[in-house]
Amino acid sequence: MRKGVGSMTENVIITIGRQYGSGGREIGIRLAKKLEIPLYDHNLVAMAAKELGISKKEAKEADETALEGFLSSYIVGPGDYAVYMNAEDDMRPLTDRVYRAQSEIIKRLANRSPCVIVGRCADYILSDCPKCISVFICADKEDRIHRIAALRDLPERKAAEKIKKVDRERRYYYESNTGEEWGKSGTYQVILNVSRTGIEKAVDMLAALFNGLCD
């Protein structure tokens, strides 16, 4: 059994992990709109920054897309920022403090109402919640390259390099914070290959799962 730190909310929550370029964030946006529930993604970074009393830029650098180990030894001294939970937090690496702040925010949001949460190790954080559906979105490499090349206006070679870099960062962030293997079948309840299902069908499938748990 996974050792999570989630609360026991009875709300139905869908968490989405995703390979870069798979369309996972778009699925999250469409799903939240279809179900008429909140979506939490990049806005969690701003919430954590506010809670810690740091800038959004600093929180973003310590978020899931931070370079591997870039901030692992970056320790902020007492008094540099305004808000801390306790004195011990002053000596924690910034990456740890942002992760802890986001974790507490995610648990509070899950207790507030049903929602969709993209990334941020939300599946692990809420793993004790009985109605949390943990999803991982993937896609074939060629499809991901084409998608990022089109979205970012990049040559396909550059798109492939970007995909490799971001996937590496997400893996590092997830595995260093959870001890679980990012993208592994046993880590999630549902894994969808969008190259097979398409985005629209993936949204419909997840909406059906959500509604089934709400009955």
CORUR-V271305 format. One record per backbone hydrogen bond with DSSP energy under -1.0 kcal/mol. NH is the residue of the N-H (numbers start at 1). CO is the residue of the C=O. Records with the same first field share a line. If there is no record, write none. Layout:
# CORUR-V271305
NH = CO / CO
This chain:
# CORUR-V271305
4 = 2
13 = 131
14 = 115
15 = 133
16 = 117
17 = 135
19 = 137
22 = 19
27 = 23
28 = 24
29 = 25
30 = 26
31 = 27
32 = 28
33 = 29
34 = 30
35 = 31
36 = 32
37 = 32
40 = 116
44 = 41
45 = 42
47 = 43
48 = 44
49 = 45
50 = 46
51 = 47
52 = 48
53 = 49
54 = 49
59 = 55
60 = 56
61 = 57
63 = 60
66 = 63
70 = 67
74 = 71
80 = 77
90 = 87
91 = 88
92 = 89
94 = 74
97 = 93
98 = 94
99 = 95
100 = 96
101 = 97
102 = 98
103 = 99
104 = 100
105 = 101
106 = 102
107 = 103
108 = 104
109 = 105
110 = 106
111 = 107
112 = 108
113 = 109
116 = 38
117 = 14
118 = 40
119 = 16
122 = 119
125 = 121
126 = 122
127 = 124
129 = 126
132 = 129
133 = 13
135 = 15
136 = 190
137 = 17
138 = 192
144 = 140
145 = 141
146 = 142
147 = 143
148 = 144
149 = 145
150 = 146
151 = 147
152 = 148
154 = 149
159 = 155
160 = 156
161 = 157
162 = 158
163 = 159
164 = 160
165 = 161
166 = 162
167 = 163
168 = 164
169 = 165
170 = 166
171 = 167
172 = 168
173 = 169
174 = 170
175 = 171
176 = 172
177 = 173
178 = 174
179 = 175
184 = 181
187 = 184
189 = 134
190 = 134
192 = 136
194 = 138
196 = 193
197 = 193
198 = 194
202 = 198
203 = 199
204 = 200
205 = 201
206 = 202
207 = 203
208 = 204
209 = 205
210 = 206
211 = 207
212 = 208
213 = 209
214 = 210
